[in-house]
Amino acid sequence: MDQIRQTSSLAIASLVSGILGWTLLPFIGTVVAIITGHMARAEIRRSSGRLAGDGLAIAGLVLGWVSALLLLAGVVIIFAFLGGLAWLATLNG
């Protein structure tokens, strides 16, 4: 008889946090999604097949890392824009 595999609660938390990172809690959700995603994948590997949810953990990780990259790109773009404005202001002043 096949054993019923339980879904990792960390994998679920990673996916939910990844979604929250794109909607209501951009920074906190992103960080939690990345951390819990890595923890879930390690937990699932150590469970010897008793836990499921690797796909959920990967989805949370992807959402978290893409969100982190976009947040970082946004910060770089904002600083580049403001730096360009400051440089233009020194030319006119």
N, C-alpha and C positions, 0 to 999 in steps of 0.2 A: 504494500500500500504506500502511495506517495505521501510524503510529508508536506504539509501546507507551510509555505514560506511566509514569514512575517515581513512586512515592508519596514525598512529602517526609518525610524522617526527623524533621524538627522537628515536623511534624504528628502523627506517631506518638508522639513524646516528649510532646507536649502532652496528647494523649488519655490516655496511660498515667499521666502526672503528675496529671492531673485525677482519675483514678480513685484514685490513691494519696492524693490530697488528701482524699478522702472516707473512706479506710480506714486505711492504716498511717502515713502521714506528713501529718497535717492541715495544718500550716503550710507546710512546705517544698514538699510536692506542689502546694499551691495556688499559691504564688508561681511555681514552675517552670512550671506549666500556663499561667498567664497570660502569662509572658514568652515561652515557646517558641511559644505559640499566635499571638501577634502577629508574632513573627519568621517563623513558618511561612507565615502569610497573605501577608506581604510577599515572602517568597521565591517563593511560588507565583505571585503577580502578576508578578514580575520575570522568571519563567522562560518567558514567551511560550507557554504551553501544554505545555511539556515535563514539568512536575511536576503531579501530582494530589495530592489529600488535603485540599482546602479544607474539606470536611465534617468530617474528623477534627480539623482545627485549630479549627473553630468549636465542635465538641463539647467539646474540651479547654478552650477559652475559657469556654464556658458553665459547665462543671463548676467551673473555677477561680474565676470571678467569683461564682457562687452560694455556693460554699464560703467565699469571702472575706467576702461580705456576712453570712452566717450567723455566722462567727467574730466579726465586728465587732459584730453584734447581741448575741451572747452576752456579749461583754465589757461592752457598755453595760448590759445587763440585770444582770449581776453587780455592776457598780459602783453601779447604781441601788438594787439590793437591799441591798448592804452600806451604802450611804449612808443608806438608810432605816432600817436597824437602828441605825446610829450616831446618827441623829437621835432615834429612839425612846429610846435609852439616855440621851441628854442630858435628855429630859423626865422620866425616872424618877430621875435622879441629881441 
